[in-house]
Amino acid sequence: MAPEPAMVTRNRTAAEQGDPVAQFNLGNMYRLGYQVARDTDLAVTWLTMAARQGNADAVEALRRMAADGIKVHWDAEPEGTEIEAESDPLCAGEEPPIDPALLAAAAKAGDHAAQVALGNAYREGKGVALDLTEALRWYQLAAEAGDAAGQYALGTLYDLGLGVAQSNAEARAWYHKAAAQGDAAAQFNLGNMILLGRGGTPNPGVAAKWFRLAAEQGDAAAQFTLATLLESGKGVERDEAKAEELYRRAAAQGTAEAQFNLANMLRLGIGGEADPTEAAGFYRRAAEQGLVEAELNFALMLAGGIGIGQDETAAAHWFRRAADKGDVRAQVNLGHVYEQGLGVEPDIAAAAEWYRRAAVSGSAEACFNLGILAATGTGLAADDVEAWVWLSLAAEAAPPKLADSARSGSATLAARLSPEQMAEARSRLEKRRRVAP
C-alpha cells in the first residue's frame, strides 16, 4: 500500500490530539477526496469534532453537507436536520472508542497526551459526563508541564470562555506558549487575535509573522489569511504573486474562500496574466461548497460564456442557489432571467417576486425594474402609486443614468396621480425609507 501523504499524516496526528484546525483539515480532505479516498462518514466524524470545538469552517462544511443531503450529526444544527452518522467523533477511522478508565490512568501517571485527550473527553462529554471544570483541570496539568497541545487547548477554553471566565489575555498567553513550540493551530489563533486586536492593539505585521509560521506547516486557514494580507498590503509589503501562491495552497486543501479569492485574481489578472478559464474552474469549486459569492460569480461566467461555454440553464441554477441565500445581486439577476426567459420558461410573476425581494433589501436596480412592472401591469397588478414609490426609491440610490430614467418615470406617473393618490404615495415612500437597510 502506498504511504499516506505527509500532509494527511501531519493533520491526522494533530487531529487525534484534539487540534480543531487539523480536524477540520482532515475532515475536509475526506469530504473532497483530496489526497485521500473520498469518505463522507470520516468527513462527518472529523468535521463534527472540529465543530464542537467552535471551528467555524467545520460548522459551515457540515451545513453544506447537510444541504446536499448527506446525513451529519452535530448538536448545534438547526431543528429538522436529519442526523445519523455511524462514526463516533472520538474514533479515528475504524479504531474503537477511547476507554475513559485507561485514559484516566495514563493521565494520572503524567502522560501529557492522555491528559489532553481526557480533557477533550470531558469537554465533549464523550465516555464521561460533560464537565468543563475537569477539562480545564486536565488541560492545565498538561499545559503547565509545557505540553504544546495542552497549552493550545487551555488557550481555547480561555478564548471561548468554556469552564472559565473568558480572557483574551490568558488565551493569548497560552496560545503564545504553544505557538512558540511550533503548534500551527496556536500560531494561527494567536495571529488572528493580534490581527483583530483582541487582548492588545491590532498589529497586522506581527500577526502576519505567526500566520506565516502556521502557513509553512500547511495550515489552510493561515495560508488564506496571510494571502489576504499580502494581496491588500495590510501590515506587510504587498506581494500579489505570493498571495496567489498561498491562495492556491489553501484552495488545494478545499478552502472555499481561497478558491473564490484565487478565482477573482485570475479573472482580473491580478498578480499575473488573466485566465478566465481557470477562474471559472475555481469559482465552480467554491460554488459547489456553497459559498454564495462564488455561486453568483460562477453564474455570471456561465451566463456570459466567460472562461466557460455559455449555459443559460446552468446559470439560472446558480443564480437561484445564491438568491435563495439572500444574495441581492443574484436576486436581481434571477429576476432578469425569469423576465427574459434565459434558460428557464419566461415567468413575469416570478421575476416580479425576485425583484421585490431584492428591492426591499435596497437594490436600486430592482426598485427600478419593479417600478416599471407595476407601472405597466406586467407580472403584477398595475398600480401607479406603487410604481411611483419604487421609481422614487430607485432615483435616490441608483447610478446616474438609471437614476435619471427613474426620475423621468416617476415624474410621468406623478402627472397622472390624483392629490389623494400622491399623498398615499408619499406616505408609502416615507415608510419604505424608514425600513430600508
MARSE-178082 format. One record per residue (C-alpha): residue in one letter; y, z, x. Coordinates in Angstrom, 1 decimal. Layout:
<nodes>
('A'; (Y; Z; X));
...
</nodes>
This chain:
<nodes>
('M'; (0.0; 0.0; 0.0));
('A'; (3.5; -0.9; 1.3));
('P'; (5.5; 2.1; 2.4));
('E'; (8.2; 3.3; 0.0));
('P'; (11.7; 2.0; 0.8));
('A'; (13.8; 4.6; 2.8));
('M'; (16.4; 4.7; 0.1));
('V'; (13.8; 5.6; -2.5));
('T'; (12.3; 8.3; -0.3));
('R'; (15.7; 9.8; 0.5));
('N'; (16.6; 10.1; -3.1));
('R'; (13.2; 11.3; -4.2));
('T'; (13.3; 14.1; -1.6));
('A'; (16.7; 15.2; -2.7));
('A'; (15.9; 14.8; -6.4));
('E'; (12.8; 17.1; -6.1));
('Q'; (15.1; 19.7; -4.5));
('G'; (17.3; 19.6; -7.6));
('D'; (20.1; 17.3; -6.4));
('P'; (21.5; 15.8; -9.7));
('V'; (23.1; 12.8; -8.0));
('A'; (19.8; 11.9; -6.3));
('Q'; (18.0; 12.5; -9.6));
('F'; (20.4; 10.0; -11.3));
('N'; (19.9; 7.5; -8.4));
('L'; (16.1; 7.7; -8.6));
('G'; (16.1; 7.5; -12.4));
('N'; (18.4; 4.5; -12.3));
('M'; (16.2; 2.8; -9.8));
('Y'; (13.2; 3.2; -12.2));
('R'; (15.4; 2.1; -15.1));
('L'; (16.5; -1.1; -13.4));
('G'; (13.3; -1.7; -11.3));
('Y'; (15.4; -1.6; -8.2));
('Q'; (13.3; -1.1; -5.0));
('V'; (10.6; 0.4; -7.3));
('A'; (8.4; -0.9; -10.1));
('R'; (10.4; -0.5; -13.4));
('D'; (9.1; 2.5; -15.3));
('T'; (11.2; 3.8; -18.2));
('D'; (9.2; 7.0; -18.6));
('L'; (10.0; 8.0; -15.0));
('A'; (13.6; 6.8; -15.5));
('V'; (13.9; 9.1; -18.5));
('T'; (12.4; 12.0; -16.6));
('W'; (14.8; 11.9; -13.7));
('L'; (17.9; 10.9; -15.7));
('T'; (17.2; 13.9; -18.0));
('M'; (17.0; 16.3; -15.1));
('A'; (20.4; 15.0; -13.8));
('A'; (22.0; 15.0; -17.3));
('R'; (21.0; 18.6; -17.8));
('Q'; (22.9; 19.4; -14.6));
('G'; (26.0; 17.8; -16.0));
('N'; (25.8; 14.4; -14.2));
('A'; (28.0; 12.1; -16.4));
('D'; (26.4; 8.9; -15.1));
('A'; (22.9; 10.1; -16.2));
('V'; (24.3; 11.1; -19.6));
('E'; (25.7; 7.6; -20.0));
('A'; (22.5; 6.0; -18.8));
('L'; (20.4; 7.9; -21.3));
('R'; (22.7; 7.0; -24.1));
('R'; (22.4; 3.3; -23.1));
('M'; (18.6; 3.6; -23.0));
('A'; (18.6; 5.2; -26.5));
('A'; (20.9; 2.5; -27.8));
('D'; (18.4; -0.1; -26.5));
('G'; (15.6; 1.5; -28.5));
('I'; (14.0; 3.4; -25.6));
('K'; (12.8; 6.9; -26.6));
('V'; (14.6; 9.5; -24.5));
('H'; (14.7; 13.3; -24.6));
('W'; (17.9; 15.2; -23.9));
('D'; (19.0; 18.2; -25.8));
('A'; (22.7; 17.2; -25.8));
('E'; (22.0; 13.8; -27.6));
('P'; (23.7; 13.5; -31.0));
('E'; (21.5; 14.3; -34.0));
('G'; (19.4; 11.5; -35.2));
('T'; (18.4; 10.2; -31.7));
('E'; (14.7; 9.7; -31.6));
('I'; (13.4; 11.7; -28.7));
('E'; (9.9; 11.6; -27.3));
('A'; (9.5; 11.5; -23.6));
('E'; (6.0; 12.2; -22.3));
('S'; (7.1; 13.3; -18.8));
('D'; (8.1; 16.9; -18.2));
('P'; (11.5; 16.9; -16.4));
('L'; (10.2; 19.3; -13.8));
('C'; (7.4; 16.9; -12.8));
('A'; (7.8; 14.2; -10.2));
('G'; (5.7; 11.2; -11.2));
('E'; (2.3; 12.5; -12.3));
('E'; (2.4; 15.8; -10.5));
('P'; (1.6; 18.9; -12.6));
('P'; (4.4; 21.2; -13.8));
('I'; (5.7; 23.8; -11.4));
('D'; (3.9; 27.1; -11.7));
('P'; (6.7; 29.8; -12.1));
('A'; (4.5; 32.6; -10.7));
('L'; (3.7; 30.7; -7.5));
('L'; (7.3; 29.6; -7.2));
('A'; (8.5; 33.2; -7.6));
('A'; (6.0; 34.4; -5.0));
('A'; (7.3; 31.8; -2.5));
('A'; (10.9; 32.6; -3.3));
('K'; (10.4; 36.3; -2.9));
('A'; (8.8; 35.6; 0.5));
('G'; (12.0; 33.9; 1.6));
('D'; (11.2; 30.3; 1.1));
('H'; (14.7; 28.8; 0.5));
('A'; (13.4; 25.6; -1.1));
('A'; (11.4; 27.7; -3.5));
('Q'; (14.4; 29.9; -4.2));
('V'; (16.4; 26.8; -5.2));
('A'; (13.6; 25.4; -7.3));
('L'; (13.2; 28.8; -9.1));
('G'; (16.9; 28.8; -9.7));
('N'; (16.6; 25.3; -11.2));
('A'; (13.8; 26.6; -13.4));
('Y'; (15.9; 29.5; -14.7));
('R'; (18.9; 27.2; -15.1));
('E'; (16.9; 24.7; -17.2));
('G'; (14.6; 27.2; -18.9));
('K'; (11.5; 25.3; -17.7));
('G'; (8.4; 27.5; -17.3));
('V'; (10.6; 30.6; -17.6));
('A'; (13.2; 31.8; -20.1));
('L'; (16.6; 30.2; -19.5));
('D'; (18.6; 32.8; -17.5));
('L'; (21.7; 31.6; -15.7));
('T'; (22.1; 35.1; -14.1));
('E'; (18.7; 34.7; -12.5));
('A'; (19.5; 31.1; -11.5));
('L'; (22.7; 32.4; -9.8));
('R'; (20.8; 35.1; -8.0));
('W'; (18.2; 32.8; -6.5));
('Y'; (20.8; 30.1; -5.6));
('Q'; (22.9; 32.8; -3.9));
('L'; (20.0; 34.0; -1.9));
('A'; (19.3; 30.5; -0.5));
('A'; (23.0; 29.7; -0.1));
('E'; (23.8; 32.9; 1.8));
('A'; (20.9; 32.2; 4.1));
('G'; (22.5; 28.9; 5.0));
('D'; (20.4; 26.5; 2.9));
('A'; (22.4; 23.4; 2.0));
('A'; (20.6; 22.8; -1.3));
('G'; (21.2; 26.4; -2.3));
('Q'; (24.9; 26.1; -1.3));
('Y'; (25.2; 22.9; -3.3));
('A'; (23.5; 24.4; -6.4));
('L'; (25.7; 27.5; -6.2));
('G'; (28.8; 25.4; -5.9));
('T'; (27.7; 23.6; -9.0));
('L'; (27.5; 26.8; -11.0));
('Y'; (31.0; 27.8; -10.0));
('D'; (32.2; 24.2; -10.6));
('L'; (30.9; 24.2; -14.2));
('G'; (31.2; 27.9; -14.9));
('L'; (27.5; 28.4; -15.6));
('G'; (26.4; 32.0; -15.5));
('V'; (29.6; 32.9; -13.6));
('A'; (33.3; 32.6; -14.1));
('Q'; (34.4; 29.1; -13.3));
('S'; (36.2; 29.0; -10.0));
('N'; (37.5; 25.9; -8.2));
('A'; (38.0; 27.9; -5.0));
('E'; (34.4; 29.2; -5.0));
('A'; (33.0; 25.8; -5.9));
('R'; (34.9; 24.1; -3.1));
('A'; (33.9; 26.7; -0.6));
('W'; (30.2; 26.3; -1.3));
('Y'; (30.4; 22.5; -1.6));
('H'; (32.1; 22.5; 1.8));
('K'; (29.3; 24.6; 3.4));
('A'; (26.7; 22.2; 2.1));
('A'; (28.7; 19.1; 2.9));
('A'; (29.2; 20.3; 6.4));
('Q'; (25.4; 20.3; 6.7));
('G'; (25.2; 16.7; 5.5));
('D'; (24.4; 17.2; 1.9));
('A'; (25.5; 13.9; 0.3));
('A'; (25.9; 15.2; -3.2));
('A'; (28.1; 18.1; -2.0));
('Q'; (30.1; 15.7; 0.1));
('F'; (30.8; 13.6; -3.0));
('N'; (31.6; 16.6; -5.2));
('L'; (33.9; 18.1; -2.6));
('G'; (35.7; 14.8; -2.1));
('N'; (36.1; 14.5; -5.8));
('M'; (37.6; 18.0; -6.1));
('I'; (40.0; 17.2; -3.3));
('L'; (40.9; 13.9; -4.8));
('L'; (41.7; 15.4; -8.1));
('G'; (43.5; 18.5; -6.7));
('R'; (41.0; 20.9; -8.1));
('G'; (41.5; 24.1; -6.1));
('G'; (44.3; 22.7; -4.0));
('T'; (46.8; 19.9; -3.6));
('P'; (45.4; 16.4; -4.2));
('N'; (44.7; 14.6; -0.9));
('P'; (43.0; 11.2; -1.3));
('G'; (43.0; 10.8; 2.5));
('V'; (40.8; 13.9; 3.1));
('A'; (38.8; 13.1; 0.0));
('A'; (38.0; 9.6; 1.5));
('K'; (36.5; 11.2; 4.6));
('W'; (34.0; 13.1; 2.5));
('F'; (33.3; 10.1; 0.3));
('R'; (32.7; 8.0; 3.5));
('L'; (30.1; 10.5; 4.8));
('A'; (28.2; 10.5; 1.5));
('A'; (28.5; 6.7; 1.1));
('E'; (26.9; 6.3; 4.5));
('Q'; (23.9; 8.2; 3.2));
('G'; (23.6; 5.8; 0.3));
('D'; (25.3; 7.9; -2.4));
('A'; (26.2; 5.3; -5.0));
('A'; (29.0; 7.4; -6.7));
('A'; (30.6; 7.9; -3.3));
('Q'; (30.3; 4.3; -2.4));
('F'; (32.0; 3.4; -5.7));
('T'; (34.8; 5.9; -5.4));
('L'; (35.5; 5.1; -1.8));
('A'; (35.7; 1.4; -2.7));
('T'; (38.3; 2.1; -5.4));
('L'; (40.5; 3.9; -2.8));
('L'; (40.1; 1.1; -0.3));
('E'; (40.8; -1.5; -2.9));
('S'; (44.0; 0.2; -4.0));
('G'; (45.1; 1.6; -0.6));
('K'; (45.3; 5.1; -2.1));
('G'; (45.2; 7.7; 0.7));
('V'; (43.6; 5.1; 3.1));
('E'; (44.6; 1.8; 4.6));
('R'; (43.9; -1.0; 2.1));
('D'; (40.7; -2.9; 3.0));
('E'; (39.6; -5.2; 0.3));
('A'; (36.7; -6.6; 2.3));
('K'; (35.3; -3.1; 2.9));
('A'; (35.9; -2.3; -0.8));
('E'; (33.8; -5.4; -1.8));
('E'; (31.1; -4.3; 0.6));
('L'; (30.9; -0.8; -0.9));
('Y'; (31.0; -2.1; -4.4));
('R'; (28.1; -4.4; -3.6));
('R'; (26.1; -1.4; -2.2));
('A'; (26.8; 0.7; -5.3));
('A'; (26.2; -2.3; -7.6));
('A'; (22.8; -2.8; -6.0));
('Q'; (21.9; 0.7; -7.0));
('G'; (22.8; -0.1; -10.6));
('T'; (26.2; 1.4; -10.9));
('A'; (27.7; -0.5; -13.8));
('E'; (31.3; 0.3; -12.8));
('A'; (30.8; -1.0; -9.3));
('Q'; (29.2; -4.2; -10.8));
('F'; (32.3; -4.6; -13.0));
('N'; (34.8; -4.0; -10.3));
('L'; (33.0; -6.3; -7.9));
('A'; (33.0; -9.0; -10.7));
('N'; (36.8; -8.6; -11.0));
('M'; (37.2; -9.1; -7.3));
('L'; (35.0; -12.2; -7.3));
('R'; (36.7; -13.7; -10.3));
('L'; (40.2; -13.2; -8.9));
('G'; (39.4; -14.0; -5.3));
('I'; (40.4; -10.5; -4.1));
('G'; (39.2; -9.9; -0.5));
('G'; (37.7; -13.4; -0.2));
('E'; (37.1; -16.7; -2.0));
('A'; (36.9; -16.6; -5.7));
('D'; (33.4; -17.1; -7.0));
('P'; (33.3; -17.2; -10.8));
('T'; (29.6; -17.8; -10.9));
('E'; (28.7; -14.7; -9.0));
('A'; (31.4; -12.8; -11.0));
('A'; (29.7; -13.8; -14.3));
('G'; (26.4; -12.5; -13.0));
('F'; (27.8; -9.1; -12.2));
('Y'; (29.7; -8.9; -15.5));
('R'; (26.4; -9.6; -17.2));
('R'; (24.5; -6.9; -15.2));
('A'; (27.2; -4.3; -16.1));
('A'; (27.3; -5.5; -19.7));
('E'; (23.6; -5.1; -20.1));
('Q'; (24.1; -1.5; -19.1));
('G'; (26.6; -1.1; -21.9));
('L'; (29.8; -1.0; -20.0));
('V'; (32.3; -2.1; -22.7));
('E'; (34.8; -3.7; -20.3));
('A'; (32.0; -5.8; -18.8));
('E'; (30.8; -6.8; -22.3));
('L'; (34.3; -8.1; -23.1));
('N'; (34.8; -9.9; -19.8));
('F'; (31.3; -11.5; -19.9));
('A'; (32.1; -12.7; -23.5));
('L'; (35.3; -14.3; -22.3));
('M'; (33.4; -16.0; -19.4));
('L'; (30.8; -17.3; -21.9));
('A'; (33.5; -18.4; -24.4));
('G'; (35.4; -20.3; -21.8));
('G'; (32.5; -21.6; -19.8));
('I'; (33.9; -19.9; -16.7));
('G'; (31.3; -19.5; -14.0));
('I'; (28.5; -19.9; -16.5));
('G'; (27.6; -22.5; -19.2));
('Q'; (29.7; -22.2; -22.3));
('D'; (27.8; -20.5; -25.0));
('E'; (29.9; -19.5; -28.1));
('T'; (26.9; -17.9; -29.8));
('A'; (26.3; -15.6; -26.8));
('A'; (30.0; -14.9; -26.5));
('A'; (30.1; -13.8; -30.2));
('H'; (27.2; -11.4; -29.5));
('W'; (29.0; -9.7; -26.5));
('F'; (32.4; -9.6; -28.3));
('R'; (30.6; -7.8; -31.2));
('R'; (28.9; -5.3; -28.7));
('A'; (32.3; -4.4; -27.3));
('A'; (34.1; -4.5; -30.7));
('D'; (31.6; -2.1; -32.2));
('K'; (32.5; 0.4; -29.5));
('G'; (36.2; 0.2; -30.4));
('D'; (37.5; -2.2; -27.7));
('V'; (40.7; -3.6; -29.3));
('R'; (40.7; -6.8; -27.3));
('A'; (37.1; -7.5; -28.3));
('Q'; (38.0; -6.9; -31.9));
('V'; (40.8; -9.4; -31.8));
('N'; (38.6; -12.0; -30.1));
('L'; (35.8; -11.3; -32.6));
('G'; (38.3; -11.8; -35.5));
('H'; (39.2; -15.2; -33.9));
('V'; (35.5; -16.0; -33.6));
('Y'; (34.9; -15.5; -37.3));
('E'; (38.2; -17.1; -38.3));
('Q'; (37.3; -20.3; -36.4));
('G'; (33.5; -20.2; -36.7));
('L'; (32.9; -20.2; -33.0));
('G'; (29.2; -19.6; -32.5));
('V'; (28.9; -18.0; -36.0));
('E'; (29.4; -19.1; -39.6));
('P'; (33.1; -19.0; -40.5));
('D'; (33.9; -15.8; -42.4));
('I'; (37.5; -15.2; -43.0));
('A'; (36.9; -11.8; -44.7));
('A'; (35.1; -10.6; -41.6));
('A'; (37.9; -12.0; -39.5));
('A'; (40.4; -10.0; -41.5));
('E'; (38.4; -6.8; -41.2));
('W'; (38.2; -7.1; -37.4));
('Y'; (41.9; -7.9; -37.2));
('R'; (42.6; -4.9; -39.3));
('R'; (40.6; -2.6; -37.0));
('A'; (42.5; -3.9; -34.0));
('A'; (45.8; -3.8; -35.8));
('V'; (45.5; -0.1; -36.7));
('S'; (44.7; 0.6; -33.0));
('G'; (48.0; -1.0; -32.1));
('S'; (47.2; -4.7; -31.2));
('A'; (50.4; -6.7; -31.9));
('E'; (48.3; -10.0; -31.9));
('A'; (46.0; -8.5; -34.6));
('C'; (49.1; -7.4; -36.6));
('F'; (50.4; -10.9; -36.4));
('N'; (47.1; -12.5; -37.4));
('L'; (46.6; -10.1; -40.3));
('G'; (50.1; -10.7; -41.5));
('I'; (49.5; -14.4; -41.6));
('L'; (46.3; -13.9; -43.6));
('A'; (48.0; -11.6; -46.0));
('A'; (50.9; -14.0; -46.5));
('T'; (48.6; -16.9; -47.2));
('G'; (45.9; -15.0; -49.1));
('T'; (43.3; -16.2; -46.7));
('G'; (40.3; -13.9; -46.5));
('L'; (42.0; -11.2; -48.5));
('A'; (44.3; -11.0; -51.5));
('A'; (47.8; -12.5; -51.0));
('D'; (50.2; -9.6; -50.5));
('D'; (53.8; -10.4; -49.3));
('V'; (54.6; -6.7; -48.9));
('E'; (51.6; -6.1; -46.7));
('A'; (52.2; -9.3; -44.8));
('W'; (55.8; -8.3; -44.1));
('V'; (54.7; -4.9; -42.8));
('W'; (52.1; -6.4; -40.4));
('L'; (54.5; -9.1; -39.1));
('S'; (57.2; -6.5; -38.6));
('L'; (54.9; -4.3; -36.5));
('A'; (53.9; -7.4; -34.5));
('A'; (57.6; -8.3; -33.9));
('E'; (58.2; -4.8; -32.4));
('A'; (55.3; -4.9; -29.9));
('A'; (54.3; -8.5; -29.2));
('P'; (55.2; -10.6; -26.2));
('P'; (58.5; -12.5; -26.7));
('K'; (57.1; -15.8; -28.0));
('L'; (54.7; -14.1; -30.5));
('A'; (57.4; -11.6; -31.4));
('D'; (59.8; -14.5; -32.3));
('S'; (57.2; -16.0; -34.6));
('A'; (56.6; -12.7; -36.2));
('R'; (60.3; -12.1; -36.8));
('S'; (60.6; -15.6; -38.3));
('G'; (57.7; -15.0; -40.6));
('S'; (58.9; -11.5; -41.7));
('A'; (62.4; -12.9; -42.4));
('T'; (60.9; -15.7; -44.6));
('L'; (58.9; -13.0; -46.5));
('A'; (61.9; -10.7; -46.9));
('A'; (63.8; -13.5; -48.6));
('R'; (61.3; -13.6; -51.4));
('L'; (60.7; -9.9; -51.9));
('S'; (62.5; -8.1; -54.7));
('P'; (64.6; -5.0; -53.8));
('E'; (61.8; -2.8; -55.1));
('Q'; (59.2; -4.6; -53.1));
('M'; (61.4; -4.4; -50.0));
('A'; (61.8; -0.6; -50.4));
('E'; (58.0; -0.3; -50.7));
('A'; (57.5; -2.5; -47.6));
('R'; (59.9; -0.4; -45.6));
('S'; (58.1; 2.8; -46.7));
('R'; (54.8; 1.4; -45.7));
('L'; (56.2; 0.3; -42.3));
('E'; (57.5; 3.8; -41.6));
('K'; (54.1; 5.3; -42.5));
('R'; (52.3; 2.9; -40.2));
('R'; (54.7; 3.6; -37.3));
('R'; (54.0; 7.3; -37.7));
('V'; (50.3; 6.9; -37.3));
('A'; (50.4; 4.1; -34.7));
('P'; (48.6; 5.0; -31.4));
</nodes>
